[in-house]
Amino acid sequence: MTPAIDAHVRLDTHPTHPSAVQAVLTGSQAHVALIALEAADWSAAATNVLVLTRIDHEESQ
């Protein structure tokens, strides 16, 4: 049996930009999730925090 990877991803809307999604990575092997998300065009915002933005219109203020 293949051992489980200790990487957890918590997705939520970005706290100040509702059209963006934020991923918070935890676990001893969070780098596995980090590599996968960066390959899918997520951008690093902080250590173990990535953001995916969709900019196709102006956000309301």
Secondary structure as UniProt FT lines:
FT   STRAND          8..13
FT   TURN            18..19
FT   STRAND          20..26
FT   TURN            28..29
FT   HELIX           30..39
FT   TURN            40..41
FT   STRAND          43..46
FT   TURN            47..48
FT   STRAND          49..53
//
